[in-house]
Amino acid sequence: MDVNEVGQSSDADRTSIGSPFAKLTYGFNLGFKYKGFDLSMTIYGVQGNKIMNMKKLDLYSGTAYYNAPKDLMTTAWSPTNPSNTQFQINTDNSSNVQVSDWLVEDGSYLQLKNLQIGYNLPSVHLKKAFMQEMRIWIGGYNLFTTTNYSGMSPEIGDSNPLFNGVDIGFYPQARQYLMGLSIKF
């Protein structure tokens, strides 16, 4: 892209295209009780950060040593598909491995991190079994994420500060479903 508008692309056209650091990080802890029921949830999110999706380069450049996505040939640039959103696939894909703004995506997301629903049995029913309290609950962690990011998860991280905002194929956090029983004698 000719950012400085001199008629050709060069190193002088390099420009900042975003920050890996969120402009806003937020979270909500909500909880309520009604009669014997209780509900708690944690919602977490970030807004305004950019992620360099290096897996996108691996998958769509045509240079990887593994299976390509099923839509690679139908979305790739060709004379009949001049979309300008995908690489042209040919025998010399060296230009397809250049870092560009095509790799940079919005990393904003909203995630339901924790949800738990419980019920405390009335104590009058528990005295015969010599119990003071009994609570039955079900819950889940990492239940859903809302994002426009095309990678596996916008929640990326690495201990190396050089990889801030660079997704090199991190697996998303596992979704978990749990249930439990708490008894107090």
C-alpha positions, 0 to 999 in steps of 0.5 A: 500500500502506498501510504505516503502517496509517492506512486510506489510501495516502499519501506517509507510506507510502513505505519502503525496499524494498531496496538496489542493493548486494550483501550478498555478491560472490563468485568462484571460479577453478578449474583442474586438469591431468591428463596433457596435459589442462587445464581452467580456469573462473571462476565469479562471482556476487552475492547480496542486491541489488535491481534496479528493472526499469524495462523491466518498467514499459515493457513491461507498463504499457500506455503504451509506444510499441512492441509489448507482450509476447504475454502482456500481455492474458492477465496484465493485471488484469480482473474475470475475472483479479483476480490483483493481479500485473499492471496493468489495461489501459484508456485512462487508464494514468497510474496504471500509470507510478507507481514501486512495489515491483512493479518491484523484483526480486531481483538475485542471480545466479551466472554461469559467466564463463569456461571453457577446456579444452586439450590439450598434445600430447606433445613426442615427436611435436613434435620432428620438426616442430621444435616444443617445445610445441603446445596446442590449446584451446576456450573460452567466456565468459559461458556461462550465468547462473542468476538469478530476475531477469526482465530481460535480465540481472541484471549491470547497470551505469551510469556515473551513480551515480543509476542504481545498481540501475536496469535501463533496458534494458542488453543482457547481455554477449555469449556467446562461443565461442573456439578456439585453437592455441599453438605454441612453436618 
